[in-house]
């Protein structure tokens, strides 16, 4: 009887130990004013941001070498959203494209409120009010490690 109890306890500890190593995906979200917006990763879309000096033809040539079938939608001269034929290939493709020398950033496209799509580029645009001293702007950039 003691042997069965010891084996049972050992089995429970082994199972609990295995479950403790399981990774739990943390939710992805952002705030819009005071509302928390949950994001889901779109499994078949990737946004790619290129450096300034690459042409669309060169970018498409790179994309065709790395990705199979896809449709592209250019947002501006440097940003393309790829809609992949393989609807579960976005994560792997984003990782591969991120290693390309002409690519500034790659991310999956996110789904907001079950309908809208959001693409991130690791860049932001800021305009300060008139009268803000350049020294103050430089101090903000330094504090938050912003490169201009």
N, C-alpha and C positions, 0 to 999 in steps of 0.2 A: 504493500500500500504506500509506504514512504517513497519507494522507488517511482511509482506512477505519479505521485504528487511532485517529486523533484523534477521529473521529465516534463511534466505539464508546466511547471513554473519556468523551467529553462526555455521551453518552446514559446511561452508568452513573452519572455524577455527578448528572445531573438526576433520575434515578430515586431515588438515595439521598437527595438533597435533599428530594424530595417525601415519601418515607417518613419522614423525620425530623420532619416537621410533623404526622404522623398522631397524634391523641390516643389514648392508651391509658387505658382506664378502670381506675382504681385499685380494688383489692378493698375491700369494706366489711366490717368485722368488729367484734366486741366481745369482751371477756374476761369469762368467768364463772369466778371464782376463778383457777385456773391454766390454764384451757382457752380456746383461741382459737376463737371461733365465727364462721364465715363467714356473711354475709348476702347474700341475693339480693333485688333489688327486685321486688315483686309488680307486674306491669304493669297490673293492673286495679283496684287498691285504693289509697285515699288516706285518711289520718287527718287530721281537721280539729279544731283546738282553738279554741273561741270565748272571748271575754271573758265575764265573769260576768253581765252585765246583759242578755243577749240570750235571748229565748225560743226554744224549739224550733221553734215555728211560723215565727218570723221567720227563723231559720237555714235551715229547709227551703225557705222562699220564695226566699232568696238562692241556695241550692244549685240549685233547679230553674231559675232564670234562667241560671245559668252552665253547668250540666251537663245533658246529655241524660237518658237513662235510667239509673237507678241504684237500688240498694237501700241503705237506711241501717241501721246498727246503732249505737244510742247506748250508749256505754260508761259515761258519767255525764252530768250535766246540761250539761256544756260540751264534751264530746268525742264526735264521730261518726266512724264508719268507713264510707266510701262504697265500695260494690262496684259498679263501673261496668259498663254494658252493653258499652261500647267497651273491650275488654280490653287495649288498648294506649294508653289515654288518660290514665293516672294522672299522668305527669310534667307534661304540659301543664296539666292541671287544677290540680295542686298549685301551680303557678306563678301561675295566674290567681287562685285562691282566696287565696293569700298576700297579695295586694294589697287584699283587702276590709278595710274599717275595723274590722269586728267580729271579725276572725280574728286570733288570737294566733300560731298556728303551723299549717303544713301540711307533711306529709311523705308520701312513699310508705309503704305498709306493707311491711315486710321479711319474708322467709321465712327461717326458721332451721331447719337440719337437714332441709331438704326437706319439712317438714310443719307446723311451728309458725309462727305469725305474730306479729310484733312491731310495735307502733306507737309512734312517738316524739312527744312533745308539747313539747319545749324547756323543760320544767319538771321539777323534782324535789322530793321531800319529804325533809326531814331532821329527825331528833329527836336532840338531844344528851343525853348522860347527865346525871343530876342533879349539880349542883355546878359545871358549866361556866360560867365567868364570862361575862356579856353582852359585856364588852369583847373577850374572845377570839373570840366568835362574830362580832362586828362586824368584827374584824380579818380573819377568814377571808372574810367577805362582800366586804370591800374588796379583798383580795388577788386574789380570783377574779372580781371584778366581778359579784357576785350581787345582783340586785334582789329585795327582799322586798315 
